[in-house]
Amino acid sequence: MNGIDIYTAVAGIDEAYLADTENMAEIKAENLRTKKRQRSVMIGVCVCFLFIFGIVGAAKIIDPQKTEPKANLTDPPAEGGQHRILPFAAKNDPDADAYGEDEIHQVRLSVQGIRYEQLSVEEIAQYGISESIPDSAFGAQIGTVVESFPGQEPNAAVSSPEPSLAGAQVFFYGTANGSAVLIAEKNGKCGLFAMLQWPAYLSFKESCAFFGAEPSAEGIESVAYTIQTETENNGGEAVTGTLTETDEINALCAALLQLTPEDPPEDERAPTPKWYTEAWEAYKANPEGRVREDITLEIRFYNGCRMKNILYQPFLGSGYFDNMKALTPEQNETLRGLLK
């Protein structure tokens, strides 16, 4: 799937993708059984006795009529309601979760191969949300979260390795007018998830559409940047700045709109373009006359979205910009001149 396919899939997911994967419960059960077999026989016997006595005791005291009914997760949000913001927490249970052995437990969602990170309460405030989300903020429904396992991504519209997210309903955050922010709702609480990077293999215009904004000062509030310069004694210094004026932002957007995105690699195991590797080798062989500047940009949209950690390296070849083909000397000169 190329970048355009990914964007199209996320922007309008077909109903056919909304079916739950049939065998995920069996996979999870088998994983649990495998881990339990690794335990010693004596411990297993003790656990069995405790389980039997616990069931007998519980059967005497539990009243089935008092069990809280399970929420119907297929129903859309009630009209006129408010949905409480309460980020989902990682369970961090090696016997139940689907994270890799050494993987950091970060609560996330995956939609057609695009990864969305859960936003903190502070980050959610960027979208003008404090304690709850109104019904009017719920956009089109994507699907119900299916739990994923390492190397076994389910054929579902939306998935997550986090058990606490399984069964949650996921919607586009309609207020952002794009595909970069999602709402996950389960048992009356909500979490917000966002794509925070420039989507691979998309042009600047397509990327802004993904984030629900115009590629100009009409949609972009500001562009923050940091210029990290490497000095001769291996030290470094950083200069920061922010473009806020309309003409500055429009000039930068005009330059970015001229860039051409890289094509998806033929071999996904070697995603780095050959020309970029060769440019690095050429620089290391003869760094004289070139000042190394690693520039990172963050685009801040009026709708609250952020596109972070965009890398620009004007000293490599005729200029490198994240996910783009090699710049022309003229493009490189124009871009570098806008970041003062």
Solvent accessible surface area in square Angstrom, and as a share of the most:
residue,aa,sasa,rsa
1,M,141,0.63
2,N,64,0.33
3,G,2,0.02
4,I,80,0.41
5,D,65,0.34
6,I,41,0.21
7,Y,49,0.19
8,T,83,0.48
9,A,18,0.14
10,V,0,0.00
11,A,52,0.41
12,G,55,0.53
13,I,30,0.15
14,D,84,0.44
15,E,132,0.59
16,A,82,0.63
17,Y,87,0.33
18,L,56,0.28
19,A,68,0.53
20,D,87,0.45
21,T,33,0.19
22,E,170,0.76
23,N,72,0.37
24,M,16,0.07
25,A,79,0.61
26,E,121,0.54
27,I,37,0.19
28,K,56,0.24
29,A,38,0.29
30,E,72,0.32
31,N,56,0.29
32,L,52,0.26
33,R,114,0.42
34,T,59,0.34
35,K,68,0.29
36,K,120,0.51
37,R,158,0.58
38,Q,143,0.64
39,R,109,0.40
40,S,59,0.38
41,V,121,0.70
42,M,140,0.63
43,I,99,0.50
44,G,30,0.29
45,V,65,0.37
46,C,70,0.42
47,V,79,0.45
48,C,75,0.45
49,F,116,0.48
50,L,130,0.65
51,F,134,0.56
52,I,95,0.48
53,F,140,0.58
54,G,41,0.39
55,I,93,0.47
56,V,78,0.45
57,G,33,0.32
58,A,32,0.24
59,A,77,0.60
60,K,160,0.68
61,I,144,0.73
62,I,109,0.55
63,D,59,0.31
64,P,100,0.63
65,Q,160,0.71
66,K,168,0.71
67,T,97,0.57
68,E,147,0.66
69,P,117,0.73
70,K,181,0.77
71,A,51,0.39
72,N,92,0.47
73,L,35,0.18
74,T,106,0.62
75,D,72,0.37
76,P,100,0.63
77,P,28,0.18
78,A,76,0.59
79,E,171,0.77
80,G,81,0.77
81,G,24,0.23
82,Q,120,0.53
83,H,17,0.08
84,R,133,0.48
85,I,17,0.09
86,L,77,0.38
87,P,40,0.25
88,F,7,0.03
89,A,76,0.59
90,A,36,0.28
91,K,120,0.51
92,N,98,0.50
93,D,56,0.29
94,P,98,0.62
95,D,54,0.28
96,A,29,0.22
97,D,16,0.08
98,A,5,0.04
99,Y,16,0.06
100,G,24,0.23
101,E,175,0.79
102,D,137,0.71
103,E,64,0.29
104,I,127,0.64
105,H,55,0.25
106,Q,84,0.37
107,V,16,0.09
108,R,35,0.13
109,L,0,0.00
110,S,30,0.19
111,V,0,0.00
112,Q,34,0.15
113,G,71,0.69
114,I,11,0.06
115,R,108,0.40
116,Y,0,0.00
117,E,51,0.23
118,Q,38,0.17
119,L,5,0.02
120,S,47,0.30
121,V,81,0.47
122,E,132,0.59
123,E,48,0.21
124,I,1,0.01
125,A,59,0.46
126,Q,72,0.32
127,Y,22,0.09
128,G,74,0.72
129,I,15,0.08
130,S,89,0.57
131,E,136,0.61
132,S,38,0.25
133,I,0,0.00
134,P,51,0.32
135,D,31,0.16
136,S,101,0.65
137,A,4,0.03
138,F,28,0.11
139,G,27,0.26
140,A,69,0.54
141,Q,78,0.34
142,I,1,0.01
143,G,4,0.04
144,T,38,0.22
145,V,5,0.03
146,V,14,0.08
147,E,16,0.07
148,S,4,0.02
149,F,11,0.05
150,P,82,0.52
151,G,86,0.82
152,Q,86,0.38
153,E,118,0.53
154,P,17,0.11
155,N,123,0.63
156,A,13,0.10
157,A,3,0.02
158,V,0,0.00
159,S,6,0.04
160,S,0,0.00
161,P,12,0.07
162,E,0,0.00
163,P,12,0.08
164,S,22,0.14
165,L,0,0.00
166,A,31,0.24
167,G,19,0.18
168,A,0,0.00
169,Q,7,0.03
170,V,0,0.00
171,F,7,0.03
172,F,22,0.09
173,Y,8,0.03
174,G,27,0.26
175,T,79,0.46
176,A,1,0.01
177,N,118,0.61
178,G,18,0.17
179,S,7,0.05
180,A,1,0.00
181,V,1,0.01
182,L,0,0.00
183,I,0,0.00
184,A,0,0.00
185,E,19,0.08
186,K,40,0.17
187,N,105,0.54
188,G,50,0.48
189,K,52,0.22
190,C,0,0.00
191,G,0,0.00
192,L,0,0.00
193,F,0,0.00
194,A,1,0.00
195,M,26,0.12
196,L,30,0.15
197,Q,76,0.34
198,W,11,0.04
199,P,6,0.04
200,A,48,0.37
201,Y,57,0.22
202,L,3,0.01
203,S,25,0.16
204,F,2,0.01
205,K,134,0.57
206,E,51,0.23
207,S,0,0.00
208,C,0,0.00
209,A,46,0.36
210,F,1,0.00
211,F,1,0.00
212,G,21,0.20
213,A,17,0.13
214,E,100,0.45
215,P,27,0.17
216,S,31,0.20
217,A,16,0.12
218,E,143,0.64
219,G,7,0.07
220,I,1,0.01
221,E,82,0.37
222,S,9,0.06
223,V,1,0.00
224,A,16,0.13
225,Y,13,0.05
226,T,45,0.26
227,I,8,0.04
228,Q,77,0.34
229,T,24,0.14
230,E,82,0.37
231,T,55,0.32
232,E,182,0.82
233,N,126,0.64
234,N,135,0.69
235,G,33,0.32
236,G,50,0.48
237,E,102,0.46
238,A,59,0.46
239,V,75,0.43
240,T,100,0.58
241,G,21,0.20
242,T,68,0.40
243,L,11,0.05
244,T,82,0.48
245,E,104,0.47
246,T,85,0.50
247,D,103,0.53
248,E,67,0.30
249,I,3,0.02
250,N,59,0.30
251,A,40,0.31
252,L,1,0.01
253,C,3,0.02
254,A,54,0.42
255,A,13,0.10
256,L,3,0.01
257,L,74,0.37
258,Q,121,0.54
259,L,10,0.05
260,T,75,0.43
261,P,29,0.18
262,E,27,0.12
263,D,95,0.49
264,P,56,0.35
265,P,36,0.23
266,E,186,0.84
267,D,59,0.30
268,E,148,0.66
269,R,215,0.78
270,A,64,0.50
271,P,83,0.52
272,T,73,0.43
273,P,35,0.22
274,K,155,0.66
275,W,61,0.21
276,Y,35,0.13
277,T,67,0.39
278,E,93,0.42
279,A,12,0.09
280,W,52,0.18
281,E,95,0.43
282,A,64,0.50
283,Y,27,0.10
284,K,124,0.52
285,A,88,0.68
286,N,94,0.48
287,P,58,0.37
288,E,139,0.62
289,G,85,0.82
290,R,111,0.41
291,V,98,0.56
292,R,64,0.23
293,E,29,0.13
294,D,29,0.15
295,I,0,0.00
296,T,55,0.32
297,L,5,0.03
298,E,37,0.17
299,I,3,0.01
300,R,80,0.29
301,F,1,0.00
302,Y,137,0.52
303,N,36,0.18
304,G,4,0.04
305,C,1,0.00
306,R,37,0.13
307,M,0,0.00
308,K,47,0.20
309,N,98,0.50
310,I,3,0.01
311,L,50,0.25
312,Y,1,0.00
313,Q,8,0.03
314,P,16,0.10
315,F,8,0.03
316,L,0,0.00
317,G,34,0.33
318,S,38,0.24
319,G,0,0.00
320,Y,26,0.10
321,F,2,0.01
322,D,29,0.15
323,N,39,0.20
324,M,1,0.00
325,K,81,0.34
326,A,46,0.35
327,L,5,0.03
328,T,62,0.36
329,P,90,0.57
330,E,118,0.53
331,Q,44,0.20
332,N,22,0.11
333,E,133,0.60
334,T,72,0.42
335,L,2,0.01
336,R,66,0.24
337,G,37,0.36
338,L,43,0.22
339,L,1,0.01
340,K,188,0.80
